[in-house]
């Protein structure tokens, strides 16, 4: 993984969305970068652009992913 950028204007646990997707790929519930970005926007999680990559709070992405998994399991998928 790339080195993290530290800024006083972003979340302390800011992580590249693509890196989070790679970590979620190791679970039984993988998703794409575009899906995670869409879910973050829908949940109101701020996405910060650094260069060509979007970054967001790792803690918030975990919550978004957990809610997504719960909704899929409730729907029987």
Protein Blocks (a to p, Z undefined) as FASTA:
>chain_A
ZZddddfkbcfklccfklmmmmmmmmmbdcdfklmmmmmmmnopacddehjbccddfklm
mmmmmmmmmmmmmnoZZ
